[in-house]
């Protein structure tokens, strides 16, 4: 195996080993069913659960577009 392949393989292996070591000491993941959450806006870590009814407005990537952001902010329902 060439030196280049060895170096690239080692570089790719490092993040995997870090991830593996950081999850080895953590609590086991508890899987929840959607029915386990209340029917309201709820946050569970990085997961956001939305209620069954209502309207969701999602705005993304306003970087460099302040006028678009302000228009979105001042919208009439």
Secondary structure in CASP SS format (residue, H / E / C, confidence):
PFRMAT SS
TARGET T0000
AUTHOR 0000-0000-0000
METHOD secondary structure of the structure
MODEL  1
X C 1.00
X C 1.00
X H 1.00
X H 1.00
X H 1.00
X H 1.00
X H 1.00
X H 1.00
X H 1.00
X H 1.00
X H 1.00
X H 1.00
X H 1.00
X H 1.00
X H 1.00
X H 1.00
X H 1.00
X H 1.00
X H 1.00
X H 1.00
X H 1.00
X H 1.00
X H 1.00
X H 1.00
X C 1.00
X C 1.00
X C 1.00
X C 1.00
X C 1.00
X C 1.00
X C 1.00
X C 1.00
X C 1.00
X H 1.00
X H 1.00
X H 1.00
X C 1.00
X C 1.00
X C 1.00
X C 1.00
X C 1.00
X E 1.00
X E 1.00
X E 1.00
X C 1.00
X C 1.00
X E 1.00
X E 1.00
X E 1.00
X C 1.00
X C 1.00
X C 1.00
X C 1.00
X C 1.00
X C 1.00
X C 1.00
X C 1.00
X C 1.00
X C 1.00
X C 1.00
X C 1.00
X C 1.00
X C 1.00
X C 1.00
X C 1.00
X H 1.00
X H 1.00
X H 1.00
X H 1.00
X H 1.00
X H 1.00
X H 1.00
X H 1.00
X C 1.00
X C 1.00
X C 1.00
X C 1.00
END
